[in-house]
Amino acid sequence: MQNRITELFNIQYPIIQAGMIWCSGWELAAAVSNAGGLGIIGSGSMYPEILRENIKKCKAATDKPFAVNVPMLYPDIEKHFRIIIEEGVKIVFTSAGNPAIFTSILKAQGLTVVHVISNEKFARKAEASGVDAVVAEGFEAGGHNGREETTTLCLIPQIVKAVNIPVIAAGGIGTGRTMLSVMALGAEGVQIGSRFVLSNESSGHANFKQAILQASDGSTELSLKQLTPVRLLKNKFYETVKQAELNCASKEELATLLGHGRAKKGMFEGDLEEGELEIGQISGYIKEIKPAAEIVKEIVEEYNQALSELSKQSL
Ligand SMILES: Cc1cc2nc3c(=O)[nH]c(=O)nc-3n(C[C@H](O)[C@H](O)[C@H](O)COP(=O)(O)O)c2cc1C
């Protein structure tokens, strides 16, 4: 499994645990890094000093590389970048914003920078801004989603063809077999979110985790497309938004309906009715909560088994 991504991050397996608001603090990041993948602290739900505390605790819990995700649509990102540099974090995953603004500043400080994209135009822009790799995230993914609705299966080959830097695939990957399939499409690593929400170390609320365990195919849908498209587990809040959208609610009305703190209410405080529950389509397949290290081990074993089965098949 050694390739440009394992070399870039100095990790054993090209398995990256996604930065996720309310779900990926230092415990999850450290557990994944200790298991040979790359753990990411999701700073999007953290005040600056909480981020600093998470970084310090992660450094104490692992001597392996780990990263911080900075979604650039939240306030405080300059403070976050300053803390990341001060605390000596070596890898940053930026998302939801323009990589041209901060990449050169971060690179000048010696950081490795990866940016998340969901279409070809932004992949090219990210490469031109000097990032070291891109995460190409398909429509299946949990959390905020591309407007184009391009699925992982279609997106990865397009991005691999469009850029020369390594491509990390995201969206709908939760097993070794799905990992093998995107590597066959030319990806050199995988970023996995939803599967790691269902780990012991994820800071998602127990109610949220139980609701995900009940999910089947069709339990999630893209919502709030007029504002910022986000894939949600269907619940009362999702139905309220859907009804408002059917009634042709304006962008402003939807923003008022969303209000503040919905994601925290759902994913961190466990309010399954009024909260926003961000999760990907792969949730329909995941039926167990496990330690993050076991998830990494299982993915690696299944990947190797699937690879050997495929190589024995003759056409
Ligand atoms: C609960 C949750 C929260 C997320 N929060 C963020 C975030 O803060 N920043 C970000 O770039 N992506 C976020 N994402 C997207 C993930 O980083 C990742 O790209 C995605 O989960 C991959 O698809 P998958 O869920 O099918 O594995 C989130 C996803 C989930 C499920």
The ligand as an ORCA input file, in Angstrom:
! r2SCAN-3c Opt
* xyz 0 1
  C     -20.782     14.019     10.640
  C     -19.961     14.588      9.524
  C     -19.368     15.829      9.676
  C     -18.568     16.349      8.650
  N     -17.902     17.541      8.853
  C     -17.007     17.961      7.947
  C     -16.181     19.087      8.211
  O     -16.237     19.692      9.284
  N     -15.284     19.462      7.246
  C     -15.182     18.793      6.053
  O     -14.350     19.172      5.214
  N     -15.962     17.737      5.773
  C     -16.837     17.293      6.702
  N     -17.557     16.144      6.458
  C     -17.256     15.365      5.230
  C     -16.107     14.399      5.531
  O     -14.924     15.113      5.758
  C     -15.849     13.374      4.412
  O     -15.349     13.977      3.250
  C     -17.073     12.550      4.097
  O     -17.669     12.097      5.288
  C     -16.698     11.361      3.224
  O     -17.819     10.617      2.861
  P     -18.405      9.395      3.738
  O     -19.194     10.031      4.825
  O     -19.241      8.663      2.762
  O     -17.240      8.603      4.238
  C     -18.388     15.624      7.455
  C     -19.005     14.374      7.308
  C     -19.775     13.850      8.329
  C     -20.383     12.484      8.171
*
